[in-house]
Amino acid sequence: MFVEIVEAYVQKIKTIYEGICKKVPEFKEHGFDKFMETRMLLSSRLFGSKIAGQECGVLVPFADMLNHSEN
């Protein structure tokens, strides 16, 4: 079950990557692996939000640090 969930998520990211490459062909020079690596780094810092009625992820610098002790 877990493997299928991960495979579906990778396919979703690949579809996003291919969509970007269709609109910006030179984006391909970075490659899917680099896109995936960058996407994973960013997703660990995304907060869910709704903007104009659409669910999306947003970056909120330092917000992830607010739930930690001073030390």
C-alpha positions as protocol buffer text, in pm:
chain_id: "A"
residue {
  index: 1
  type: MET
  ca { x: 0 y: 0 z: 0 }
}
residue {
  index: 2
  type: PHE
  ca { x: 273 y: 248 z: 96 }
}
residue {
  index: 3
  type: VAL
  ca { x: 471 y: 180 z: -223 }
}
residue {
  index: 4
  type: GLU
  ca { x: 162 y: 248 z: -434 }
}
residue {
  index: 5
  type: ILE
  ca { x: 102 y: 578 z: -254 }
}
residue {
  index: 6
  type: VAL
  ca { x: 462 y: 687 z: -316 }
}
residue {
  index: 7
  type: GLU
  ca { x: 448 y: 580 z: -681 }
}
residue {
  index: 8
  type: ALA
  ca { x: 127 y: 778 z: -732 }
}
residue {
  index: 9
  type: TYR
  ca { x: 285 y: 1084 z: -569 }
}
residue {
  index: 10
  type: VAL
  ca { x: 594 y: 1056 z: -791 }
}
residue {
  index: 11
  type: GLN
  ca { x: 369 y: 1027 z: -1097 }
}
residue {
  index: 12
  type: LYS
  ca { x: 179 y: 1339 z: -988 }
}
residue {
  index: 13
  type: ILE
  ca { x: 506 y: 1531 z: -957 }
}
residue {
  index: 14
  type: LYS
  ca { x: 623 y: 1398 z: -1293 }
}
residue {
  index: 15
  type: THR
  ca { x: 300 y: 1526 z: -1452 }
}
residue {
  index: 16
  type: ILE
  ca { x: 362 y: 1870 z: -1300 }
}
residue {
  index: 17
  type: TYR
  ca { x: 722 y: 1864 z: -1429 }
}
residue {
  index: 18
  type: GLU
  ca { x: 608 y: 1769 z: -1779 }
}
residue {
  index: 19
  type: GLY
  ca { x: 349 y: 2048 z: -1774 }
}
residue {
  index: 20
  type: ILE
  ca { x: 616 y: 2302 z: -1684 }
}
residue {
  index: 21
  type: CYS
  ca { x: 845 y: 2167 z: -1958 }
}
residue {
  index: 22
  type: LYS
  ca { x: 568 y: 2208 z: -2216 }
}
residue {
  index: 23
  type: LYS
  ca { x: 530 y: 2574 z: -2126 }
}
residue {
  index: 24
  type: VAL
  ca { x: 900 y: 2642 z: -2067 }
}
residue {
  index: 25
  type: PRO
  ca { x: 1102 y: 2393 z: -2278 }
}
residue {
  index: 26
  type: GLU
  ca { x: 1439 y: 2509 z: -2146 }
}
residue {
  index: 27
  type: PHE
  ca { x: 1330 y: 2390 z: -1801 }
}
residue {
  index: 28
  type: LYS
  ca { x: 1414 y: 2034 z: -1916 }
}
residue {
  index: 29
  type: GLU
  ca { x: 1785 y: 2109 z: -1892 }
}
residue {
  index: 30
  type: HIS
  ca { x: 1756 y: 2082 z: -1513 }
}
residue {
  index: 31
  type: GLY
  ca { x: 1612 y: 1730 z: -1537 }
}
residue {
  index: 32
  type: PHE
  ca { x: 1337 y: 1553 z: -1348 }
}
residue {
  index: 33
  type: ASP
  ca { x: 1566 y: 1429 z: -1069 }
}
residue {
  index: 34
  type: LYS
  ca { x: 1671 y: 1784 z: -978 }
}
residue {
  index: 35
  type: PHE
  ca { x: 1308 y: 1899 z: -995 }
}
residue {
  index: 36
  type: MET
  ca { x: 1205 y: 1611 z: -767 }
}
residue {
  index: 37
  type: GLU
  ca { x: 1484 y: 1688 z: -519 }
}
residue {
  index: 38
  type: THR
  ca { x: 1390 y: 2055 z: -507 }
}
residue {
  index: 39
  type: ARG
  ca { x: 1019 y: 1974 z: -478 }
}
residue {
  index: 40
  type: MET
  ca { x: 1086 y: 1744 z: -183 }
}
residue {
  index: 41
  type: LEU
  ca { x: 1296 y: 2008 z: -7 }
}
residue {
  index: 42
  type: LEU
  ca { x: 1023 y: 2267 z: -51 }
}
residue {
  index: 43
  type: SER
  ca { x: 736 y: 2038 z: 41 }
}
residue {
  index: 44
  type: SER
  ca { x: 889 y: 1983 z: 385 }
}
residue {
  index: 45
  type: ARG
  ca { x: 837 y: 2356 z: 448 }
}
residue {
  index: 46
  type: LEU
  ca { x: 497 y: 2412 z: 284 }
}
residue {
  index: 47
  type: PHE
  ca { x: 186 y: 2510 z: 473 }
}
residue {
  index: 48
  type: GLY
  ca { x: -157 y: 2433 z: 333 }
}
residue {
  index: 49
  type: SER
  ca { x: -368 y: 2736 z: 251 }
}
residue {
  index: 50
  type: LYS
  ca { x: -669 y: 2835 z: 47 }
}
residue {
  index: 51
  type: ILE
  ca { x: -622 y: 3128 z: -190 }
}
residue {
  index: 52
  type: ALA
  ca { x: -912 y: 3250 z: -403 }
}
residue {
  index: 53
  type: GLY
  ca { x: -1094 y: 2928 z: -315 }
}
residue {
  index: 54
  type: GLN
  ca { x: -812 y: 2702 z: -437 }
}
residue {
  index: 55
  type: GLU
  ca { x: -610 y: 2475 z: -207 }
}
residue {
  index: 56
  type: CYS
  ca { x: -238 y: 2537 z: -243 }
}
residue {
  index: 57
  type: GLY
  ca { x: 90 y: 2517 z: -57 }
}
residue {
  index: 58
  type: VAL
  ca { x: 264 y: 2834 z: 56 }
}
residue {
  index: 59
  type: LEU
  ca { x: 610 y: 2903 z: 195 }
}
residue {
  index: 60
  type: VAL
  ca { x: 608 y: 3096 z: 521 }
}
residue {
  index: 61
  type: PRO
  ca { x: 967 y: 3167 z: 628 }
}
residue {
  index: 62
  type: PHE
  ca { x: 1037 y: 3085 z: 994 }
}
residue {
  index: 63
  type: ALA
  ca { x: 676 y: 2975 z: 1061 }
}
residue {
  index: 64
  type: ASP
  ca { x: 786 y: 2615 z: 1105 }
}
residue {
  index: 65
  type: MET
  ca { x: 1012 y: 2728 z: 1389 }
}
residue {
  index: 66
  type: LEU
  ca { x: 726 y: 2872 z: 1596 }
}
residue {
  index: 67
  type: ASN
  ca { x: 628 y: 2533 z: 1733 }
}
residue {
  index: 68
  type: HIS
  ca { x: 967 y: 2470 z: 1897 }
}
residue {
  index: 69
  type: SER
  ca { x: 1116 y: 2554 z: 2232 }
}
residue {
  index: 70
  type: GLU
  ca { x: 1351 y: 2848 z: 2275 }
}
residue {
  index: 71
  type: ASN
  ca { x: 1643 y: 2612 z: 2320 }
}
